[in-house]
Amino acid sequence: MSERLRVRVGRYLRERRNFVTVGTVVSGVPFAAAELWIAGAHGGVGWWLFLVALAFAASWLCALGLWFVMEDDLKKISEAEKGHPR
């Protein structure tokens, strides 16, 4: 990944709301698909909606926890922008 792209991504992800939203979607979609593939045949539409809601709730919790772990690193990456010309 080029340094400039890395800085732009870091600048976008340094906001908690952006980081958690991206993390939830990126991990929630495959997790929901896997849950539906594995356990979707055991119920109807209500069961499927429950599985999808469960997947996104778990992904949101994981993204929120990851934010607290990576917050300082993301801010350091985004501050590297100051040394780069635009």
C-alpha positions in Angstrom: 0.0 0.0 0.0 1.4 3.4 -0.9 2.3 5.7 1.9 -0.2 8.4 0.8 -3.1 5.9 0.6 -2.1 4.5 4.0 -2.3 8.0 5.5 -5.7 8.7 3.9 -7.1 5.5 5.3 -5.6 6.2 8.7 -7.1 9.7 8.6 -10.6 8.2 7.8 -10.3 5.5 10.4 -9.1 7.7 13.2 -12.7 8.6 13.9 -14.3 6.1 16.2 -17.6 6.1 14.3 -16.0 5.4 11.0 -13.8 2.7 12.4 -16.6 0.9 14.1 -18.9 1.2 11.1 -16.3 -0.1 8.6 -15.3 -2.9 11.0 -18.9 -4.0 11.6 -19.7 -4.2 7.9 -16.5 -5.8 6.9 -16.7 -8.6 9.4 -20.5 -8.7 9.8 -21.3 -9.6 6.2 -19.2 -12.7 5.9 -20.1 -13.8 9.4 -23.8 -13.5 8.6 -23.3 -15.3 5.4 -21.5 -18.1 7.2 -24.2 -18.3 9.9 -26.9 -18.5 7.3 -25.1 -21.2 5.3 -24.5 -23.3 8.4 -27.7 -22.9 10.4 -30.2 -21.3 7.9 -31.9 -24.5 7.0 -33.1 -25.0 10.5 -35.7 -22.2 10.4 -37.6 -19.7 8.5 -37.4 -16.0 7.8 -37.5 -15.1 11.5 -34.6 -17.4 12.3 -32.6 -15.9 9.4 -33.2 -12.4 10.6 -32.1 -13.4 14.1 -28.9 -15.0 12.8 -28.1 -11.8 10.8 -28.8 -9.6 13.8 -26.7 -11.8 16.0 -23.8 -11.7 13.4 -23.9 -7.9 13.2 -24.2 -7.4 17.0 -21.1 -9.6 17.5 -19.3 -7.8 14.8 -20.1 -4.5 16.3 -18.8 -5.6 19.7 -15.6 -6.9 18.1 -15.1 -3.6 16.1 -15.7 -1.6 19.2 -13.1 -3.6 21.2 -10.7 -3.4 18.4 -11.1 0.4 18.4 -9.9 0.6 22.0 -6.9 -1.6 21.1 -5.9 0.2 17.9 -6.9 3.8 18.7 -3.4 5.1 19.4 -1.8 3.4 16.4 -4.4 4.8 14.0 -3.8 8.3 15.4 -0.1 7.9 14.9 -0.6 6.8 11.3 -2.9 9.6 10.5 -0.5 12.1 12.1 2.2 10.9 9.6 0.3 13.0 7.1 2.0 16.1 8.5 5.4 15.0 7.1 4.0 14.4 3.5 3.4 17.1 0.9 0.0 17.1 -0.6 
